[in-house]
């Protein structure tokens, strides 16, 4: 039985709610909706005029439930209801991928944000409201005051949002600390990911970006339903990987999603574990992951980070591994 398929005999009513065509044949409508948002988008665009009954039923189901997946209501979530980025004033910050914290560093194509340790929040806001702060050198964080507006500056509306949400942001971060320390990603709300770093031969931690290999396995787990100890499937998997990943591979790394909503997520109830590796060791690593994380039977996909092409110029396909009872 593949992941997403209904267990046991398919009754008549269940069969009507099962995909009977294409790459997800045998999957429940709900399983497809939670698993593959890109396929859902494709179906809503391309099957809308299909008159075959199963396709019509599938499209109708997606229309009814799709918005619940992409626009969930977090007002009743005990952790997310007070998240700074769900505040109506946070839109301009989220748009530019900014956090309401000082000092701010880095730049985007739209705005610059700078180090301000040596000035007060009041002075900082006043200067930016007057467009008096500009970047002196794109390659460093030294700034100068100038009565001319530079090409790069922090917009006053961004600064105003930072000032309004700074305290809430700091409260969110403080609330996250015990969950980060204990390895409970399902309750972390300020970060998108918790990274698992491999250990070098001398015990030095190596950054995730150095162990990403050529591709990745993407594994999905429930991040909301808790057991008697208050842990979700995602939490249990993260802790198992933290403890055992070094025995699986010394070359690569992994990361686990958190409770923070992500527009790329397939479903608000589902968390993801991303394990990086290369083509030559992907099967060996996957089989060890399957045993460690008690993966269910089904199809699992390893994807390249970037598009790859074979010698004849044909685009290389992502790799699919089917896990069955004999593995």
Secondary structure, 3 states (H helix, E strand, C coil): CCCCECCCCCCHHHHHCECCCHHHCCEEHHHHHHHCHHHHHHHHHHCCCCCCHHHHHHHHHHHHHHHHHHCCCCCCCCCHHHCHHHCHHHHHHHHCCCCCCCCCCCECCCCECCCCCCCCHHHHHHHHHCCCEEECCCCCCCEEECCCCCCCCCCHHHHHHHHHHHHHHHHHHHHHHHHHHHCCHHHCCCCCEEEECCECCCCCECCHHHHCECEEEEEEEECCCCCCCCCCHHHHHHHHHHHHHHHHCCCCCEEEECCCCCCCCCCCCEEEEEEEECHHHHHHHHHHHHHHHCCCCEEEEEEECCCCECCCCCECCCEEEEECCCC
